[in-house]
């Protein structure tokens, strides 16, 4: 049986459910760390390139979408992924282009559409950021059983997928 940190058995999914209260507390702690940009700072530390966290967010959003978008990622998709308005996304994209991490390209399917892609420097930044973040996660989970690590990854992915679905209902 699933136990909460208060050693109370899990109950239904209603108000006052101690499991949901534990999840809420954990999510609040994650949000606080995110607002301090702790994981983002770790991702860019010791990078050979001068990159701020906002540009890293743009680079990550393009990297995330590169495989999903056959024709490339647009400024509008960057805005959506980062949860910001299109004009702010456009400014961030322009700054990231000026820094040499991304470039604009014409869509191969619609020449009127402008897409974004990583430059060689941008790909280097992404690879280094992935290594830095995964090294941190490996350190944090070093004492976990491999099966627990795999289950955590599965459940966290399921949870973030549910969050995305809640933001964009079908």
Phi and psi in radians as a Rosetta constraint file:
Dihedral C 1 N 2 CA 2 C 2 CIRCULARHARMONIC -1.226 0.35
Dihedral N 2 CA 2 C 2 N 3 CIRCULARHARMONIC 2.281 0.35
Dihedral C 2 N 3 CA 3 C 3 CIRCULARHARMONIC -1.968 0.35
Dihedral N 3 CA 3 C 3 N 4 CIRCULARHARMONIC 2.554 0.35
Dihedral C 3 N 4 CA 4 C 4 CIRCULARHARMONIC -1.526 0.35
Dihedral N 4 CA 4 C 4 N 5 CIRCULARHARMONIC 2.991 0.35
Dihedral C 4 N 5 CA 5 C 5 CIRCULARHARMONIC -1.133 0.35
Dihedral N 5 CA 5 C 5 N 6 CIRCULARHARMONIC -0.358 0.35
Dihedral C 5 N 6 CA 6 C 6 CIRCULARHARMONIC -1.542 0.35
Dihedral N 6 CA 6 C 6 N 7 CIRCULARHARMONIC 0.158 0.35
Dihedral C 6 N 7 CA 7 C 7 CIRCULARHARMONIC 1.042 0.35
Dihedral N 7 CA 7 C 7 N 8 CIRCULARHARMONIC 0.587 0.35
Dihedral C 7 N 8 CA 8 C 8 CIRCULARHARMONIC -1.789 0.35
Dihedral N 8 CA 8 C 8 N 9 CIRCULARHARMONIC 2.425 0.35
Dihedral C 8 N 9 CA 9 C 9 CIRCULARHARMONIC -1.125 0.35
Dihedral N 9 CA 9 C 9 N 10 CIRCULARHARMONIC 2.604 0.35
Dihedral C 9 N 10 CA 10 C 10 CIRCULARHARMONIC -1.152 0.35
Dihedral N 10 CA 10 C 10 N 11 CIRCULARHARMONIC 2.504 0.35
Dihedral C 10 N 11 CA 11 C 11 CIRCULARHARMONIC -2.164 0.35
Dihedral N 11 CA 11 C 11 N 12 CIRCULARHARMONIC -2.759 0.35
Dihedral C 11 N 12 CA 12 C 12 CIRCULARHARMONIC -1.166 0.35
Dihedral N 12 CA 12 C 12 N 13 CIRCULARHARMONIC -3.109 0.35
Dihedral C 12 N 13 CA 13 C 13 CIRCULARHARMONIC -1.762 0.35
Dihedral N 13 CA 13 C 13 N 14 CIRCULARHARMONIC 0.737 0.35
Dihedral C 13 N 14 CA 14 C 14 CIRCULARHARMONIC -1.877 0.35
Dihedral N 14 CA 14 C 14 N 15 CIRCULARHARMONIC -3.142 0.35
Dihedral C 14 N 15 CA 15 C 15 CIRCULARHARMONIC -0.990 0.35
Dihedral N 15 CA 15 C 15 N 16 CIRCULARHARMONIC 2.452 0.35
Dihedral C 15 N 16 CA 16 C 16 CIRCULARHARMONIC 1.478 0.35
Dihedral N 16 CA 16 C 16 N 17 CIRCULARHARMONIC -0.008 0.35
Dihedral C 16 N 17 CA 17 C 17 CIRCULARHARMONIC -1.147 0.35
Dihedral N 17 CA 17 C 17 N 18 CIRCULARHARMONIC 2.090 0.35
Dihedral C 17 N 18 CA 18 C 18 CIRCULARHARMONIC -1.112 0.35
Dihedral N 18 CA 18 C 18 N 19 CIRCULARHARMONIC -0.507 0.35
Dihedral C 18 N 19 CA 19 C 19 CIRCULARHARMONIC -1.171 0.35
Dihedral N 19 CA 19 C 19 N 20 CIRCULARHARMONIC -0.781 0.35
Dihedral C 19 N 20 CA 20 C 20 CIRCULARHARMONIC -1.138 0.35
Dihedral N 20 CA 20 C 20 N 21 CIRCULARHARMONIC -0.602 0.35
Dihedral C 20 N 21 CA 21 C 21 CIRCULARHARMONIC -1.128 0.35
Dihedral N 21 CA 21 C 21 N 22 CIRCULARHARMONIC -0.698 0.35
Dihedral C 21 N 22 CA 22 C 22 CIRCULARHARMONIC -1.123 0.35
Dihedral N 22 CA 22 C 22 N 23 CIRCULARHARMONIC -0.731 0.35
Dihedral C 22 N 23 CA 23 C 23 CIRCULARHARMONIC -1.100 0.35
Dihedral N 23 CA 23 C 23 N 24 CIRCULARHARMONIC -0.767 0.35
Dihedral C 23 N 24 CA 24 C 24 CIRCULARHARMONIC -1.035 0.35
Dihedral N 24 CA 24 C 24 N 25 CIRCULARHARMONIC -0.810 0.35
Dihedral C 24 N 25 CA 25 C 25 CIRCULARHARMONIC -1.074 0.35
Dihedral N 25 CA 25 C 25 N 26 CIRCULARHARMONIC -0.737 0.35
Dihedral C 25 N 26 CA 26 C 26 CIRCULARHARMONIC -1.107 0.35
Dihedral N 26 CA 26 C 26 N 27 CIRCULARHARMONIC -0.727 0.35
Dihedral C 26 N 27 CA 27 C 27 CIRCULARHARMONIC -1.158 0.35
Dihedral N 27 CA 27 C 27 N 28 CIRCULARHARMONIC -0.640 0.35
Dihedral C 27 N 28 CA 28 C 28 CIRCULARHARMONIC -1.105 0.35
Dihedral N 28 CA 28 C 28 N 29 CIRCULARHARMONIC -0.739 0.35
Dihedral C 28 N 29 CA 29 C 29 CIRCULARHARMONIC -1.121 0.35
Dihedral N 29 CA 29 C 29 N 30 CIRCULARHARMONIC -0.708 0.35
Dihedral C 29 N 30 CA 30 C 30 CIRCULARHARMONIC -1.101 0.35
Dihedral N 30 CA 30 C 30 N 31 CIRCULARHARMONIC -0.803 0.35
Dihedral C 30 N 31 CA 31 C 31 CIRCULARHARMONIC -1.039 0.35
Dihedral N 31 CA 31 C 31 N 32 CIRCULARHARMONIC -0.720 0.35
Dihedral C 31 N 32 CA 32 C 32 CIRCULARHARMONIC -1.087 0.35
Dihedral N 32 CA 32 C 32 N 33 CIRCULARHARMONIC -0.746 0.35
Dihedral C 32 N 33 CA 33 C 33 CIRCULARHARMONIC -1.157 0.35
Dihedral N 33 CA 33 C 33 N 34 CIRCULARHARMONIC -0.661 0.35
Dihedral C 33 N 34 CA 34 C 34 CIRCULARHARMONIC -1.139 0.35
Dihedral N 34 CA 34 C 34 N 35 CIRCULARHARMONIC -0.674 0.35
Dihedral C 34 N 35 CA 35 C 35 CIRCULARHARMONIC -1.163 0.35
Dihedral N 35 CA 35 C 35 N 36 CIRCULARHARMONIC -0.449 0.35
Dihedral C 35 N 36 CA 36 C 36 CIRCULARHARMONIC -1.485 0.35
Dihedral N 36 CA 36 C 36 N 37 CIRCULARHARMONIC -0.072 0.35
Dihedral C 36 N 37 CA 37 C 37 CIRCULARHARMONIC 1.057 0.35
Dihedral N 37 CA 37 C 37 N 38 CIRCULARHARMONIC 0.578 0.35
Dihedral C 37 N 38 CA 38 C 38 CIRCULARHARMONIC -1.055 0.35
Dihedral N 38 CA 38 C 38 N 39 CIRCULARHARMONIC -0.809 0.35
Dihedral C 38 N 39 CA 39 C 39 CIRCULARHARMONIC -1.212 0.35
Dihedral N 39 CA 39 C 39 N 40 CIRCULARHARMONIC -0.671 0.35
Dihedral C 39 N 40 CA 40 C 40 CIRCULARHARMONIC -1.106 0.35
Dihedral N 40 CA 40 C 40 N 41 CIRCULARHARMONIC -0.736 0.35
Dihedral C 40 N 41 CA 41 C 41 CIRCULARHARMONIC -1.098 0.35
Dihedral N 41 CA 41 C 41 N 42 CIRCULARHARMONIC -0.684 0.35
Dihedral C 41 N 42 CA 42 C 42 CIRCULARHARMONIC -1.143 0.35
Dihedral N 42 CA 42 C 42 N 43 CIRCULARHARMONIC -0.632 0.35
Dihedral C 42 N 43 CA 43 C 43 CIRCULARHARMONIC -1.130 0.35
Dihedral N 43 CA 43 C 43 N 44 CIRCULARHARMONIC -0.600 0.35
Dihedral C 43 N 44 CA 44 C 44 CIRCULARHARMONIC -1.733 0.35
Dihedral N 44 CA 44 C 44 N 45 CIRCULARHARMONIC -0.067 0.35
Dihedral C 44 N 45 CA 45 C 45 CIRCULARHARMONIC -1.219 0.35
Dihedral N 45 CA 45 C 45 N 46 CIRCULARHARMONIC 2.494 0.35
Dihedral C 45 N 46 CA 46 C 46 CIRCULARHARMONIC 1.118 0.35
Dihedral N 46 CA 46 C 46 N 47 CIRCULARHARMONIC 0.341 0.35
Dihedral C 46 N 47 CA 47 C 47 CIRCULARHARMONIC -1.346 0.35
Dihedral N 47 CA 47 C 47 N 48 CIRCULARHARMONIC 2.547 0.35
Dihedral C 47 N 48 CA 48 C 48 CIRCULARHARMONIC -1.293 0.35
Dihedral N 48 CA 48 C 48 N 49 CIRCULARHARMONIC -0.086 0.35
Dihedral C 48 N 49 CA 49 C 49 CIRCULARHARMONIC -1.988 0.35
Dihedral N 49 CA 49 C 49 N 50 CIRCULARHARMONIC 2.638 0.35
Dihedral C 49 N 50 CA 50 C 50 CIRCULARHARMONIC -1.462 0.35
Dihedral N 50 CA 50 C 50 N 51 CIRCULARHARMONIC 1.918 0.35
Dihedral C 50 N 51 CA 51 C 51 CIRCULARHARMONIC -2.469 0.35
Dihedral N 51 CA 51 C 51 N 52 CIRCULARHARMONIC 2.250 0.35
Dihedral C 51 N 52 CA 52 C 52 CIRCULARHARMONIC -1.584 0.35
Dihedral N 52 CA 52 C 52 N 53 CIRCULARHARMONIC 2.949 0.35
Dihedral C 52 N 53 CA 53 C 53 CIRCULARHARMONIC -1.155 0.35
Dihedral N 53 CA 53 C 53 N 54 CIRCULARHARMONIC -0.547 0.35
Dihedral C 53 N 54 CA 54 C 54 CIRCULARHARMONIC -1.201 0.35
Dihedral N 54 CA 54 C 54 N 55 CIRCULARHARMONIC -0.706 0.35
Dihedral C 54 N 55 CA 55 C 55 CIRCULARHARMONIC -1.165 0.35
Dihedral N 55 CA 55 C 55 N 56 CIRCULARHARMONIC -0.628 0.35
Dihedral C 55 N 56 CA 56 C 56 CIRCULARHARMONIC -1.076 0.35
Dihedral N 56 CA 56 C 56 N 57 CIRCULARHARMONIC -0.665 0.35
Dihedral C 56 N 57 CA 57 C 57 CIRCULARHARMONIC -1.104 0.35
Dihedral N 57 CA 57 C 57 N 58 CIRCULARHARMONIC -0.692 0.35
Dihedral C 57 N 58 CA 58 C 58 CIRCULARHARMONIC -1.140 0.35
Dihedral N 58 CA 58 C 58 N 59 CIRCULARHARMONIC -0.822 0.35
Dihedral C 58 N 59 CA 59 C 59 CIRCULARHARMONIC -1.044 0.35
Dihedral N 59 CA 59 C 59 N 60 CIRCULARHARMONIC -0.776 0.35
Dihedral C 59 N 60 CA 60 C 60 CIRCULARHARMONIC -1.069 0.35
Dihedral N 60 CA 60 C 60 N 61 CIRCULARHARMONIC -0.726 0.35
Dihedral C 60 N 61 CA 61 C 61 CIRCULARHARMONIC -1.131 0.35
Dihedral N 61 CA 61 C 61 N 62 CIRCULARHARMONIC -0.637 0.35
Dihedral C 61 N 62 CA 62 C 62 CIRCULARHARMONIC -1.235 0.35
Dihedral N 62 CA 62 C 62 N 63 CIRCULARHARMONIC -0.749 0.35
Dihedral C 62 N 63 CA 63 C 63 CIRCULARHARMONIC -1.060 0.35
Dihedral N 63 CA 63 C 63 N 64 CIRCULARHARMONIC -0.745 0.35
Dihedral C 63 N 64 CA 64 C 64 CIRCULARHARMONIC -1.078 0.35
Dihedral N 64 CA 64 C 64 N 65 CIRCULARHARMONIC -0.684 0.35
Dihedral C 64 N 65 CA 65 C 65 CIRCULARHARMONIC -1.554 0.35
Dihedral N 65 CA 65 C 65 N 66 CIRCULARHARMONIC -0.237 0.35
Dihedral C 65 N 66 CA 66 C 66 CIRCULARHARMONIC -1.010 0.35
Dihedral N 66 CA 66 C 66 N 67 CIRCULARHARMONIC -0.766 0.35
Dihedral C 66 N 67 CA 67 C 67 CIRCULARHARMONIC -1.307 0.35
Dihedral N 67 CA 67 C 67 N 68 CIRCULARHARMONIC -0.580 0.35
Dihedral C 67 N 68 CA 68 C 68 CIRCULARHARMONIC -1.370 0.35
Dihedral N 68 CA 68 C 68 N 69 CIRCULARHARMONIC -0.503 0.35
Dihedral C 68 N 69 CA 69 C 69 CIRCULARHARMONIC -1.853 0.35
Dihedral N 69 CA 69 C 69 N 70 CIRCULARHARMONIC 1.893 0.35
Dihedral C 69 N 70 CA 70 C 70 CIRCULARHARMONIC -1.090 0.35
Dihedral N 70 CA 70 C 70 N 71 CIRCULARHARMONIC -0.507 0.35
Dihedral C 70 N 71 CA 71 C 71 CIRCULARHARMONIC -1.815 0.35
Dihedral N 71 CA 71 C 71 N 72 CIRCULARHARMONIC -0.024 0.35
Dihedral C 71 N 72 CA 72 C 72 CIRCULARHARMONIC 1.963 0.35
Dihedral N 72 CA 72 C 72 N 73 CIRCULARHARMONIC 2.923 0.35
Dihedral C 72 N 73 CA 73 C 73 CIRCULARHARMONIC -1.759 0.35
Dihedral N 73 CA 73 C 73 N 74 CIRCULARHARMONIC 2.435 0.35
Dihedral C 73 N 74 CA 74 C 74 CIRCULARHARMONIC -1.846 0.35
Dihedral N 74 CA 74 C 74 N 75 CIRCULARHARMONIC 2.923 0.35
Dihedral C 74 N 75 CA 75 C 75 CIRCULARHARMONIC -1.050 0.35
Dihedral N 75 CA 75 C 75 N 76 CIRCULARHARMONIC -0.680 0.35
Dihedral C 75 N 76 CA 76 C 76 CIRCULARHARMONIC -1.060 0.35
Dihedral N 76 CA 76 C 76 N 77 CIRCULARHARMONIC -0.687 0.35
Dihedral C 76 N 77 CA 77 C 77 CIRCULARHARMONIC -1.214 0.35
Dihedral N 77 CA 77 C 77 N 78 CIRCULARHARMONIC -0.614 0.35
Dihedral C 77 N 78 CA 78 C 78 CIRCULARHARMONIC -1.075 0.35
Dihedral N 78 CA 78 C 78 N 79 CIRCULARHARMONIC -0.811 0.35
Dihedral C 78 N 79 CA 79 C 79 CIRCULARHARMONIC -1.005 0.35
Dihedral N 79 CA 79 C 79 N 80 CIRCULARHARMONIC -0.790 0.35
Dihedral C 79 N 80 CA 80 C 80 CIRCULARHARMONIC -1.111 0.35
Dihedral N 80 CA 80 C 80 N 81 CIRCULARHARMONIC -0.816 0.35
Dihedral C 80 N 81 CA 81 C 81 CIRCULARHARMONIC -1.120 0.35
Dihedral N 81 CA 81 C 81 N 82 CIRCULARHARMONIC -0.616 0.35
Dihedral C 81 N 82 CA 82 C 82 CIRCULARHARMONIC -1.569 0.35
Dihedral N 82 CA 82 C 82 N 83 CIRCULARHARMONIC -0.147 0.35
Dihedral C 82 N 83 CA 83 C 83 CIRCULARHARMONIC 1.195 0.35
Dihedral N 83 CA 83 C 83 N 84 CIRCULARHARMONIC 0.672 0.35
Dihedral C 83 N 84 CA 84 C 84 CIRCULARHARMONIC -2.217 0.35
Dihedral N 84 CA 84 C 84 N 85 CIRCULARHARMONIC 2.906 0.35
Dihedral C 84 N 85 CA 85 C 85 CIRCULARHARMONIC -1.316 0.35
Dihedral N 85 CA 85 C 85 N 86 CIRCULARHARMONIC 2.709 0.35
Dihedral C 85 N 86 CA 86 C 86 CIRCULARHARMONIC -1.008 0.35
Dihedral N 86 CA 86 C 86 N 87 CIRCULARHARMONIC -0.601 0.35
Dihedral C 86 N 87 CA 87 C 87 CIRCULARHARMONIC -1.198 0.35
Dihedral N 87 CA 87 C 87 N 88 CIRCULARHARMONIC -0.673 0.35
Dihedral C 87 N 88 CA 88 C 88 CIRCULARHARMONIC -1.155 0.35
Dihedral N 88 CA 88 C 88 N 89 CIRCULARHARMONIC -0.741 0.35
Dihedral C 88 N 89 CA 89 C 89 CIRCULARHARMONIC -1.047 0.35
Dihedral N 89 CA 89 C 89 N 90 CIRCULARHARMONIC -0.713 0.35
Dihedral C 89 N 90 CA 90 C 90 CIRCULARHARMONIC -1.084 0.35
Dihedral N 90 CA 90 C 90 N 91 CIRCULARHARMONIC -0.728 0.35
Dihedral C 90 N 91 CA 91 C 91 CIRCULARHARMONIC -1.129 0.35
Dihedral N 91 CA 91 C 91 N 92 CIRCULARHARMONIC -0.743 0.35
Dihedral C 91 N 92 CA 92 C 92 CIRCULARHARMONIC -1.132 0.35
Dihedral N 92 CA 92 C 92 N 93 CIRCULARHARMONIC -0.725 0.35
Dihedral C 92 N 93 CA 93 C 93 CIRCULARHARMONIC -1.088 0.35
Dihedral N 93 CA 93 C 93 N 94 CIRCULARHARMONIC -0.774 0.35
Dihedral C 93 N 94 CA 94 C 94 CIRCULARHARMONIC -1.055 0.35
Dihedral N 94 CA 94 C 94 N 95 CIRCULARHARMONIC -0.737 0.35
Dihedral C 94 N 95 CA 95 C 95 CIRCULARHARMONIC -1.146 0.35
Dihedral N 95 CA 95 C 95 N 96 CIRCULARHARMONIC -0.656 0.35
Dihedral C 95 N 96 CA 96 C 96 CIRCULARHARMONIC -1.253 0.35
Dihedral N 96 CA 96 C 96 N 97 CIRCULARHARMONIC -0.593 0.35
Dihedral C 96 N 97 CA 97 C 97 CIRCULARHARMONIC -1.136 0.35
Dihedral N 97 CA 97 C 97 N 98 CIRCULARHARMONIC -0.812 0.35
Dihedral C 97 N 98 CA 98 C 98 CIRCULARHARMONIC -1.060 0.35
Dihedral N 98 CA 98 C 98 N 99 CIRCULARHARMONIC -0.523 0.35
Dihedral C 98 N 99 CA 99 C 99 CIRCULARHARMONIC -1.403 0.35
Dihedral N 99 CA 99 C 99 N 100 CIRCULARHARMONIC -0.174 0.35
Dihedral C 99 N 100 CA 100 C 100 CIRCULARHARMONIC 1.548 0.35
Dihedral N 100 CA 100 C 100 N 101 CIRCULARHARMONIC 0.252 0.35
Dihedral C 100 N 101 CA 101 C 101 CIRCULARHARMONIC -1.624 0.35
Dihedral N 101 CA 101 C 101 N 102 CIRCULARHARMONIC -0.398 0.35
Dihedral C 101 N 102 CA 102 C 102 CIRCULARHARMONIC -2.420 0.35
Dihedral N 102 CA 102 C 102 N 103 CIRCULARHARMONIC 2.903 0.35
Dihedral C 102 N 103 CA 103 C 103 CIRCULARHARMONIC -2.499 0.35
Dihedral N 103 CA 103 C 103 N 104 CIRCULARHARMONIC 2.755 0.35
Dihedral C 103 N 104 CA 104 C 104 CIRCULARHARMONIC -1.508 0.35
Dihedral N 104 CA 104 C 104 N 105 CIRCULARHARMONIC 2.519 0.35
Dihedral C 104 N 105 CA 105 C 105 CIRCULARHARMONIC -2.419 0.35
Dihedral N 105 CA 105 C 105 N 106 CIRCULARHARMONIC 2.725 0.35
Dihedral C 105 N 106 CA 106 C 106 CIRCULARHARMONIC -1.437 0.35
Dihedral N 106 CA 106 C 106 N 107 CIRCULARHARMONIC 2.469 0.35
Dihedral C 106 N 107 CA 107 C 107 CIRCULARHARMONIC -1.092 0.35
Dihedral N 107 CA 107 C 107 N 108 CIRCULARHARMONIC 2.423 0.35
Dihedral C 107 N 108 CA 108 C 108 CIRCULARHARMONIC -1.345 0.35
Dihedral N 108 CA 108 C 108 N 109 CIRCULARHARMONIC -0.335 0.35
Dihedral C 108 N 109 CA 109 C 109 CIRCULARHARMONIC -1.746 0.35
Dihedral N 109 CA 109 C 109 N 110 CIRCULARHARMONIC -0.405 0.35
Dihedral C 109 N 110 CA 110 C 110 CIRCULARHARMONIC -2.577 0.35
Dihedral N 110 CA 110 C 110 N 111 CIRCULARHARMONIC 1.756 0.35
Dihedral C 110 N 111 CA 111 C 111 CIRCULARHARMONIC -1.032 0.35
Dihedral N 111 CA 111 C 111 N 112 CIRCULARHARMONIC -0.297 0.35
Dihedral C 111 N 112 CA 112 C 112 CIRCULARHARMONIC -1.414 0.35
Dihedral N 112 CA 112 C 112 N 113 CIRCULARHARMONIC -0.285 0.35
Dihedral C 112 N 113 CA 113 C 113 CIRCULARHARMONIC -1.600 0.35
Dihedral N 113 CA 113 C 113 N 114 CIRCULARHARMONIC 2.331 0.35
Dihedral C 113 N 114 CA 114 C 114 CIRCULARHARMONIC -1.791 0.35
Dihedral N 114 CA 114 C 114 N 115 CIRCULARHARMONIC 2.261 0.35
Dihedral C 114 N 115 CA 115 C 115 CIRCULARHARMONIC -2.012 0.35
Dihedral N 115 CA 115 C 115 N 116 CIRCULARHARMONIC 2.961 0.35
Dihedral C 115 N 116 CA 116 C 116 CIRCULARHARMONIC -2.168 0.35
Dihedral N 116 CA 116 C 116 N 117 CIRCULARHARMONIC 2.499 0.35
Dihedral C 116 N 117 CA 117 C 117 CIRCULARHARMONIC -2.498 0.35
Dihedral N 117 CA 117 C 117 N 118 CIRCULARHARMONIC 2.762 0.35
Dihedral C 117 N 118 CA 118 C 118 CIRCULARHARMONIC -1.313 0.35
Dihedral N 118 CA 118 C 118 N 119 CIRCULARHARMONIC 2.494 0.35
Dihedral C 118 N 119 CA 119 C 119 CIRCULARHARMONIC -1.509 0.35
Dihedral N 119 CA 119 C 119 N 120 CIRCULARHARMONIC 3.133 0.35
Dihedral C 119 N 120 CA 120 C 120 CIRCULARHARMONIC -1.029 0.35
Dihedral N 120 CA 120 C 120 N 121 CIRCULARHARMONIC -0.715 0.35
Dihedral C 120 N 121 CA 121 C 121 CIRCULARHARMONIC -1.120 0.35
Dihedral N 121 CA 121 C 121 N 122 CIRCULARHARMONIC -0.695 0.35
Dihedral C 121 N 122 CA 122 C 122 CIRCULARHARMONIC -1.110 0.35
Dihedral N 122 CA 122 C 122 N 123 CIRCULARHARMONIC -0.729 0.35
Dihedral C 122 N 123 CA 123 C 123 CIRCULARHARMONIC -1.127 0.35
Dihedral N 123 CA 123 C 123 N 124 CIRCULARHARMONIC -0.677 0.35
Dihedral C 123 N 124 CA 124 C 124 CIRCULARHARMONIC -1.065 0.35
Dihedral N 124 CA 124 C 124 N 125 CIRCULARHARMONIC -0.780 0.35
Dihedral C 124 N 125 CA 125 C 125 CIRCULARHARMONIC -1.056 0.35
Dihedral N 125 CA 125 C 125 N 126 CIRCULARHARMONIC -0.791 0.35
Dihedral C 125 N 126 CA 126 C 126 CIRCULARHARMONIC -1.079 0.35
Dihedral N 126 CA 126 C 126 N 127 CIRCULARHARMONIC -0.808 0.35
Dihedral C 126 N 127 CA 127 C 127 CIRCULARHARMONIC -1.081 0.35
Dihedral N 127 CA 127 C 127 N 128 CIRCULARHARMONIC -0.760 0.35
Dihedral C 127 N 128 CA 128 C 128 CIRCULARHARMONIC -1.146 0.35
Dihedral N 128 CA 128 C 128 N 129 CIRCULARHARMONIC -0.701 0.35
Dihedral C 128 N 129 CA 129 C 129 CIRCULARHARMONIC -1.115 0.35
Dihedral N 129 CA 129 C 129 N 130 CIRCULARHARMONIC -0.753 0.35
Dihedral C 129 N 130 CA 130 C 130 CIRCULARHARMONIC -1.032 0.35
Dihedral N 130 CA 130 C 130 N 131 CIRCULARHARMONIC -0.791 0.35
Dihedral C 130 N 131 CA 131 C 131 CIRCULARHARMONIC -1.068 0.35
Dihedral N 131 CA 131 C 131 N 132 CIRCULARHARMONIC -0.802 0.35
Dihedral C 131 N 132 CA 132 C 132 CIRCULARHARMONIC -1.074 0.35
Dihedral N 132 CA 132 C 132 N 133 CIRCULARHARMONIC -0.831 0.35
Dihedral C 132 N 133 CA 133 C 133 CIRCULARHARMONIC -1.148 0.35
Dihedral N 133 CA 133 C 133 N 134 CIRCULARHARMONIC -0.768 0.35
Dihedral C 133 N 134 CA 134 C 134 CIRCULARHARMONIC -1.171 0.35
Dihedral N 134 CA 134 C 134 N 135 CIRCULARHARMONIC -0.569 0.35
Dihedral C 134 N 135 CA 135 C 135 CIRCULARHARMONIC -1.129 0.35
Dihedral N 135 CA 135 C 135 N 136 CIRCULARHARMONIC -0.720 0.35
Dihedral C 135 N 136 CA 136 C 136 CIRCULARHARMONIC -1.094 0.35
Dihedral N 136 CA 136 C 136 N 137 CIRCULARHARMONIC -0.833 0.35
Dihedral C 136 N 137 CA 137 C 137 CIRCULARHARMONIC -1.100 0.35
Dihedral N 137 CA 137 C 137 N 138 CIRCULARHARMONIC -0.698 0.35
Dihedral C 137 N 138 CA 138 C 138 CIRCULARHARMONIC -1.047 0.35
Dihedral N 138 CA 138 C 138 N 139 CIRCULARHARMONIC -0.708 0.35
Dihedral C 138 N 139 CA 139 C 139 CIRCULARHARMONIC -1.156 0.35
Dihedral N 139 CA 139 C 139 N 140 CIRCULARHARMONIC -0.790 0.35
Dihedral C 139 N 140 CA 140 C 140 CIRCULARHARMONIC -1.127 0.35
Dihedral N 140 CA 140 C 140 N 141 CIRCULARHARMONIC -0.564 0.35
Dihedral C 140 N 141 CA 141 C 141 CIRCULARHARMONIC -1.804 0.35
Dihedral N 141 CA 141 C 141 N 142 CIRCULARHARMONIC 0.223 0.35
Dihedral C 141 N 142 CA 142 C 142 CIRCULARHARMONIC -1.013 0.35
Dihedral N 142 CA 142 C 142 N 143 CIRCULARHARMONIC -0.533 0.35
Dihedral C 142 N 143 CA 143 C 143 CIRCULARHARMONIC -1.653 0.35
Dihedral N 143 CA 143 C 143 N 144 CIRCULARHARMONIC 0.034 0.35
Dihedral C 143 N 144 CA 144 C 144 CIRCULARHARMONIC -1.421 0.35
Dihedral N 144 CA 144 C 144 N 145 CIRCULARHARMONIC 2.561 0.35
Dihedral C 144 N 145 CA 145 C 145 CIRCULARHARMONIC -1.132 0.35
Dihedral N 145 CA 145 C 145 N 146 CIRCULARHARMONIC 2.469 0.35
Dihedral C 145 N 146 CA 146 C 146 CIRCULARHARMONIC -0.943 0.35
Dihedral N 146 CA 146 C 146 N 147 CIRCULARHARMONIC -0.634 0.35
Dihedral C 146 N 147 CA 147 C 147 CIRCULARHARMONIC -1.167 0.35
Dihedral N 147 CA 147 C 147 N 148 CIRCULARHARMONIC -0.653 0.35
Dihedral C 147 N 148 CA 148 C 148 CIRCULARHARMONIC -1.164 0.35
Dihedral N 148 CA 148 C 148 N 149 CIRCULARHARMONIC -0.687 0.35
Dihedral C 148 N 149 CA 149 C 149 CIRCULARHARMONIC -1.087 0.35
Dihedral N 149 CA 149 C 149 N 150 CIRCULARHARMONIC -0.774 0.35
Dihedral C 149 N 150 CA 150 C 150 CIRCULARHARMONIC -1.132 0.35
Dihedral N 150 CA 150 C 150 N 151 CIRCULARHARMONIC -0.710 0.35
Dihedral C 150 N 151 CA 151 C 151 CIRCULARHARMONIC -1.176 0.35
Dihedral N 151 CA 151 C 151 N 152 CIRCULARHARMONIC -0.696 0.35
Dihedral C 151 N 152 CA 152 C 152 CIRCULARHARMONIC -1.058 0.35
Dihedral N 152 CA 152 C 152 N 153 CIRCULARHARMONIC -0.806 0.35
Dihedral C 152 N 153 CA 153 C 153 CIRCULARHARMONIC -1.044 0.35
Dihedral N 153 CA 153 C 153 N 154 CIRCULARHARMONIC -0.772 0.35
Dihedral C 153 N 154 CA 154 C 154 CIRCULARHARMONIC -1.094 0.35
Dihedral N 154 CA 154 C 154 N 155 CIRCULARHARMONIC -0.833 0.35
Dihedral C 154 N 155 CA 155 C 155 CIRCULARHARMONIC -1.233 0.35
Dihedral N 155 CA 155 C 155 N 156 CIRCULARHARMONIC -0.663 0.35
Dihedral C 155 N 156 CA 156 C 156 CIRCULARHARMONIC -1.141 0.35
Dihedral N 156 CA 156 C 156 N 157 CIRCULARHARMONIC -0.720 0.35
Dihedral C 156 N 157 CA 157 C 157 CIRCULARHARMONIC -1.109 0.35
Dihedral N 157 CA 157 C 157 N 158 CIRCULARHARMONIC -0.749 0.35
Dihedral C 157 N 158 CA 158 C 158 CIRCULARHARMONIC -1.066 0.35
Dihedral N 158 CA 158 C 158 N 159 CIRCULARHARMONIC -0.735 0.35
Dihedral C 158 N 159 CA 159 C 159 CIRCULARHARMONIC -1.135 0.35
Dihedral N 159 CA 159 C 159 N 160 CIRCULARHARMONIC -0.812 0.35
Dihedral C 159 N 160 CA 160 C 160 CIRCULARHARMONIC -1.176 0.35
Dihedral N 160 CA 160 C 160 N 161 CIRCULARHARMONIC -0.564 0.35
Dihedral C 160 N 161 CA 161 C 161 CIRCULARHARMONIC -1.120 0.35
Dihedral N 161 CA 161 C 161 N 162 CIRCULARHARMONIC -0.716 0.35
Dihedral C 161 N 162 CA 162 C 162 CIRCULARHARMONIC -1.146 0.35
Dihedral N 162 CA 162 C 162 N 163 CIRCULARHARMONIC -0.665 0.35
Dihedral C 162 N 163 CA 163 C 163 CIRCULARHARMONIC -1.065 0.35
Dihedral N 163 CA 163 C 163 N 164 CIRCULARHARMONIC -0.783 0.35
Dihedral C 163 N 164 CA 164 C 164 CIRCULARHARMONIC -1.093 0.35
Dihedral N 164 CA 164 C 164 N 165 CIRCULARHARMONIC -0.720 0.35
Dihedral C 164 N 165 CA 165 C 165 CIRCULARHARMONIC -1.116 0.35
Dihedral N 165 CA 165 C 165 N 166 CIRCULARHARMONIC -0.649 0.35
Dihedral C 165 N 166 CA 166 C 166 CIRCULARHARMONIC -1.193 0.35
Dihedral N 166 CA 166 C 166 N 167 CIRCULARHARMONIC -0.568 0.35
Dihedral C 166 N 167 CA 167 C 167 CIRCULARHARMONIC -1.300 0.35
Dihedral N 167 CA 167 C 167 N 168 CIRCULARHARMONIC -0.526 0.35
Dihedral C 167 N 168 CA 168 C 168 CIRCULARHARMONIC -2.280 0.35
Dihedral N 168 CA 168 C 168 N 169 CIRCULARHARMONIC 1.236 0.35
Dihedral C 168 N 169 CA 169 C 169 CIRCULARHARMONIC -1.088 0.35
Dihedral N 169 CA 169 C 169 N 170 CIRCULARHARMONIC 2.555 0.35
